[in-house]
């Protein structure tokens, strides 16, 4: 089985609709598996308020939020969501990364992340920052070069960083 994947940018209304369906599955799973930081606010991630905020960030001109689908042939198997703050020393914050369960532990996540990292670097980011939600996430992100910092976010999760 080939574990190659391609990335594509969420661009139009149909893509956005597809993204939210996949995101709902991600949040369902995350709400059960999140073990780091403060309690998980499930209702917020399903709210119109959250979705409207994400859409505003996605379509803004300055430092737009990017959503990349992870595709295996014609099948969308996951997504990455990030914002690069060029006015904050080139920081890219990787907000979400998801691979559907039946495609995990086959190398898709690592390959997709490395492709996304190259894309983010090509866009001009100098480093990537994220906050793992559980121990398995910590192991994955450490395996691709992220290091735990001493800094914590507002939900008491440690930031992990990687210089590009």
N, C-alpha and C positions, 0 to 999 in steps of 0.2 A: 504494500500500500504506500503510495506516495503521500508525504505529508507537506507538500508544497501548498502555499496559499498566496493570495494576492490581496492587496488593500485597495479599497475604493472609497472616495469621499462622499459622504451624504450630502446631496445637492438639492434635490427637489422634494415636493410635497409627498410623493409616493415613497421616497427614501425615508423621509421623516416618520411617516406612518409605520413603515417596516421597522425602523429603529425602535419606536416606542413599544411595539409588540415584543421585540427581543429584550428591551430594557425591563419590561414587566417581569419576564421570566428571571432575569438577572436579579432584580430586587427581591422577588419571592425567595430565591435561593440565598441571597446575601442576608436577608433578615433572619434566617435560620442559622447560618454559619458564622456571622460576625461575632468575634470573641474579643476583639481589642477595642479599647476606647470606651466611651460612654454608651448608654443605651441607644439602639438603632431606631430612628424616627421613621417607621415604615410609611405612615400616612402621608408625610411630607413628599416622599418620592413618587407617590401616585397622584399628588395634587395638581390641579391646573396651575397653581402658583409656581410650582417647581418647573413644570413643562414650559410655561410661558417664559420663565427666567432663562431656561436653557435655550429656547428658540431666539430670544433677544440677544443672548451672547453669541449664538451661532451666526446670526446675520449682521452683526455689527461690523463696522469697518476696522476699528482699532482693536488689535488683539482678539480676533474672533475665535470662538470655541470651534474645534474641529471634531467631527465624528467620522471615524474610518470604519467601514465594514471590513471584516476579515472573511474572505471568500475562498472556498475550495471548489474549483470549477465554477458552476453556476449557483452553488449553495452558499448562503450567508451562514457562517458558523460562529460568528462572534463580532465584537466591536471594541474599539478603543475610543475614548473621549478625552480630549486635552485642550488646554489653552496655553499659548506661549505669550508671555508678557515681555515684549521687547523693550518696554520702558522700565522694566525691573531687572536689568542686567541679564536679559536673555533667559529668564527662568521659564521652563515649561512645566506646568503642573498636569500630571497624568491623573485625571479624575476617576476614570473607570476603565477597566479592561475585563472582557468577558469572552470566554469560549464555552459553547454549549457542552453540556456534560458528556455526550457521546463522542466528542472530538478531543477530550482531555487526555493527557498523558501519552499523546502520540506525536508530540513535537510541534503542533500547530501554534500553540501559544508563544513558545520561544521564538520560532521563526517569524511569526507575525509581529511580535514586539521588536525584534531586531530590524525588520523592514521599517516599522514605524519610527524607530529610533533614527535610522538613516534619513527618513523623510523629515523628521523634526529637526535634525541637525542641518539638513539642506535648507530648511526654512530660516535658519539662523539662531536657533536656541543654543545656549552654552551649557546648560545642565537641565536635568529632569528631576522632578521631585514628586513623591507620591506618599500615600499613607496606607499601608496594608491593613486589612480588616481581620485577618486571622493568621495563625501560625503557618499554614500552608502557603498563604500569600507571601509571608516574610521569606520563606525558603525559596519560593520561585524568584522573587525580586532580587534576593541576594545572589542567586545562581546566574543572573544576567548582569551582575556588577554593581547593584545598588548597595549603599552602605547606610546603616542606621545612624541618624544624627542624635544629638541631645535635645533637639527642638521638638515641641509637641504642638499639635493643632488644637482647635477649640473643643474637640471631642476627646482630648487626652490620648491621641494616637501619635506615635513617633513618626516624624518625617524620615523617609529614606531618600537619598540623593545619589545621582550619578552624573559625573562630569562628562561632557561630550568632547 
